[in-house]
Amino acid sequence: MRRRYHLLDVFTDCPLAGNPLAVVRDSSGLDAARMQKIAAEFNLSETVFLLEPEAPANAARLRIFTPKAELAFAGHPTIGAAILLATLQAPDIPPAHDVAIALEEEIGLVACTVQRREGAAAYASFRLPRLPVETDIPASNDRIAAALGLVEADIGFAAHRPSIFSVGLPFAFVPVAGLATIARARPDPILFDSAFNGLQASAAFLYTSDVIDGRHAFHARMFAPGLGIAEDPATGSAVAAFAGAVLAFERLADGTHALVIEQGFEMGRPSLITLGLEIAHGALTAALIGGSAVIIGEGAINL
């Protein structure tokens, strides 16, 4: 069967930056094993398979795969799929009008809004289907540092300490001292598995408040060798869970906050992810992920 696919760069407004994504449009008849093999063939951080929605009012049902595993939820596949579907399904809607795209994912229904403006890349945002929860106690700082090719003194800044939060996929959040430190990180596969996977956190999100662009809040890198991702240029699901760490370690006033996280710069794939936070009485009541994406190619696979 001939199955059409599109390639997008996500969390960027220009081609050949951000996080690459493959979206397979004609996925009916594919089982999980076949989808996993196709994702391994694309060998991108994630590949999305579009299926008929269970509820006709929704745009599509999504299944998301890394080269090694299926995910219940991921950010850059959600943003990319929403922008692609808005482009394909609503081509006649004027650019000044936003498009609502409802996506069925394993984690639940994800409601997206796609903004298209003349002369600008499409931008999509979505509210988190659930709020982050702290899931475990991290390994000791010396073990974390060794797993990342750092030393214990590199771990932590201000009030920030390592933590584990999840919005469907647990991430170990590792604060480090600055840009020079985060650039030195080189995960050791054996020590990484020992330090993180035993805690069910198969991915480590390193971050610092030392940033390249002063308009941004944090600079980050993400490593997930167990998922087949040596390093990820932009990780929306990690930033979604990062909302929990931000609330735990930053003194944010009640109200609405928009924080931009820069990621992928060490890979030559600069990416910008917007994290929106709504705080009331000191508690996180809602969070939002947003970013741009550009469609860079299309084709077909014969399977």
N, C-alpha and C positions, 0 to 999 in steps of 0.2 A: 504493500500500500504506500502511496506517495503522501508524505506528511510534511506540511509546510512548517517552517520555523522562522523566527526573527531573532536577530542579535541586537542587544541594546547596551549602552553604557549608562550606568545608573549612579545617582548622587553626583552628577556632573552636568554642566550645561554645554559641554563640547565633546566631540568624539575623541576616542583614544585616551580617555581619562576615566575616573570613577571605577566602578566595579562591573565587569562584563557579565551579561546575562543571556542565556538562550531560553526562548519561549517556544515550545512545540505546540502548535495550534490544533492539529488534528490528532488527538491522543486516544480516541475511542478504540477499544480493543486491546490496549496495552495493559499488561499486568505490572505489578510492582517490580518484579525481577527484570522485565524488559526495560522499564523506565530507568532502573538503576544502571543498566548497561549503556543505555543511550546517554545518560548523564556522565558516565565515566568516559564515553567517547568524546563528548564535548569538552570534558575536563576543565570546566569553569567552576568557580566557587559554588554556584547553584544553577540548576536547570529547572524550568517550570513546565509542567504539562497541563494544558487547558482541557477541561472536560465539561460536558453539559451540566449546568447547575441542577441541584435537587429542587430548588424553588425557582420557577420561571422568572420571577422578578429580579433575580440576581444575574450578574453578568457571566460568571463562570465558576466552576469548581477547580481549585488549584491543588496539584500535588507537587511538592518541592523536594528536589534531591541534590545533595552534594555528590562528588564523585564516589563517595563510599556509603552514604546513609540518607534515608528520608527524614525530612524535618517537618514538624507540625506547623511551624511558623517561621518566617524569615522576612526581614525588612526590605532588602533590595529586590527580591523577587516580587514582593507585593507592590512596591512603587513602580517597578518596570512593567509588570503585567497590567496594572491599572492604566498607565499611560498608553501602552500598546492598545488595549481594548477601547479606550476612549478615542484613539485615533482611528481604529478600524470600524467601530460600531456607531460612532457619532460624528462622521466626517462633515455633515452639513450644519452642525451646530456652530454658530458664530464664535470666533475665538474669545470674545468678551464674556461668554457665558461658561460658567463652570459645569463640569460633567460629574455626576455621581456614579460611582462604580462600586457595586457590592460583590465581594469575593468570598466564596466559601472555601475555607482552609481547614486543615485538620484541627486547629485550635478553636475554630468557630468562625462566625461571620465577621469579616473585616470590611468596614464601610470606608471607602476612599473618596476623596474629592480631587479632581484633576482640573488644573487651571492651564488654559492655553491662551497665550497672548501673542499678538503679531510681533515678529522679530525676536522672540525669546523662546528658549527651550520650555517644553511642557514641565509642569511642576505638580507633584501629587503629594497628598498628605493623608494620614489615617490616624484615628484614635486607637490606642492599644486595646486589643480585645480583652485583656485582663491586665491588672496592675502588677508590677514586679513584686516578688516575695523573696526574702532571704532564705536560702535553702540549706546552708551548711556552714561549718566553720572552716576557714582556709587552713592549709598547711602552714607550718612555721615560716617566718620570713627568710631564714637561711635556706630552707628547702625550695621555696619559691624562687629565690634569687638564683640558686644553682641551676634550677630547671630552665631558667631564662638566660643563662650565661652572664649573670650579673653578680654583684656582691650584696651582702645583707644591708650595707649602709645605703645602697641605691633605692631601697624599698621605702615608700611612704613620703608624703609631704604635708605640711600644715596638719590638719586633723585627719587626713585621709590615711586609711590602713586597708590592707587586702580584705576583700569580702566576696561573697558569692550570692548573686541574685539571678532570678529566672523569670522570663515571660514565655514559658514553654520550653526553653532550652537554657540550662544553667551556664553561666559564664563566671569565671574567676576574674575579678577586677583587681588589678595590681597597679597602685599608684607609684610613680617613680619620680626621681628628683628633678628631671628637666629634659630638654631636647637632646642634649649630648648623651644622656643616660639611655633614653628610649632608643636612640639610634644604635647603641651598642648591643641591644638585646639579640641574642642568638640562641633559640631554644635547643636544648639537648633532648632528642626524642625519648631516650630511656628515662632520664630524670623527669621530663615533662609528664610522662605517663604515670610515674610514681607519685608526683606531687599533686596532680590535678584529677586524673581519671578515677582514682579511688574515691573522690568526692562527687563523682558524677558530673564534674565540670570539665568537659572535653575541650574547652576553648578558654584561652586566656586573653583578656582585654587589658593591655597596658595603657596607662593614660598619665598625662601631666598637665598642669595648668600653664606651663611654659609653652607658648604657641608661636607659630610662624607668622600668623596674621593677628594683630592685636584686637581685631573685631570678634575673634573666635574665643570660645570659653575653654576648650580642652584640645589637646593633640593626642592622638591614639594610634596604636597598632594592635592587630588581632592575629593570634596564632591558634590553629586547630588541626594539628597533624593527624589526630585520630579520626577526623572527618575527611581527610584527604585534602586539607587546605593548609599548605605550609604557611602562608600569610594571606590575609584578605584585605583588599583595598578599601572596602567600606562595608560595615556590618550593622545593618539597621536593627536586627534583633538584639545585638549586644547593646546598642545605644538605648533601645527600649528598656532593657533590664538595668542599664546604667542609671536610669532615673531613680532607682532605689538607692544606689550608692550616693548619688548627688544629694538626695534628701537626707541621707544618714550623716553626711560629713560636711555639708555646706549649710550655712545659716541663711536660708531663703525666706523672704517675707511672704505672707499670704498674698495671693494674687496670681497673675499669669506671667510666666517667664519663657523666653525663647533663647536657647543655648545652641550655638553652632559648634559641632565637633569636626575637626579636621583629621583625616585619616588617609593612608595610602601614599603619603608624600615620599616615604623612603623607598617605595616601589616604583616611583615615577608615574603613579596613577592618582593624582590628587583628587580627593573626594570631600564633599561637604554634606554633613547630615544635620538637619535641624531637629532638636529635641524640645518640644513644647511641654511645659509643666503647669498644672493648675493646682494651687495649694490653698487649703482652707484650714484654719485652726492648727497650723503646723503639719497637716497630713496631706499626702498626695491624693487628690481626688480624680485626676485624669491626666493622661500624657498623650503626646502626639509625636509622630515621626513624619518628617517631610523632606523632600529632595527632588531635584530635577532628573530627567533622563532624556537621552537622544537615541533614536532608532538608527543603527548604522548599517544594517544589512538584512537580507532575507534569502531563503533558499528552501530546499526540500530534501528529506531523507527518504530512502526507499526501504521500508521495513514493514 
